[in-house]
Amino acid sequence: MTTEQPSVFVVRDGLLEMRTITLRDDVGDDLIEVGSGLIGGERVVLDPDQTLRAGDRIQVKRSP
């Protein structure tokens, strides 16, 4: 059993920030509802590489 809190990387001023979140519900089709920890409009890294760390500088690219 793990006690780790769910967390995500948020992009802020070109840097990665690790943010702890709370989850509300699983709404199906691989979607979840975030209860707290994010603000609308923030950019979240959806599939982070295992080498990424908080404080890393990144460049956001739009998907094709």
N, C-alpha and C positions, 0 to 999 in steps of 0.2 A: 504494500500500500504506500502511495506517495503523498506527500503533503505539499507538493509544488503548486503554486498558484498559476492559473493560466496567464500567459503574457504574450505580447506581440511587439514587433518592431514598428515604431512610428518614425516617419521621415520628418525632421524638423530642421529647417535652414541647411539642408544638404547633409545632415548628420543623422545617424541612427540613434534612436532613444528607445530603451526597453521600457515597456509600460505594462504594469500588472492590471489585469481586467477581471471583471466578474461576468459570468455567463448566466443568462436567464433561461432560455429555452432552446432546444433543438427544433428548428422549424422545418426540417426535412430538406431533401435535395442538397445535402452537404452545406446547409446554411445554419448558422447559429445566431442568436440574439445576444448582443453584448449589453449587460445591465449597467456597467459603469467602467470608467477608465479611459474612455475615448470621447472626443468631441466631434460632432458632425463636421465632415469635410477634411478630417485628418487623413493623410496618406499612410496606409498600412502595407507592409511587405507581406505578400500573400504566401509565398513559398521560399522562405529564406534559406540560403546556403548555410551549411553548418559552420563555415568559417567566419560568418559575420559576427561582429561584436558591437555592443553599445559604444558610441563615439566614432565609429567608422564613417568616413566621408563617402557618400554614394552619389551617383547621378541617376535621376529618374528618367526612364525612357518610356514612351507611350507604346502600347502593344499595337501591332499592325492591324 
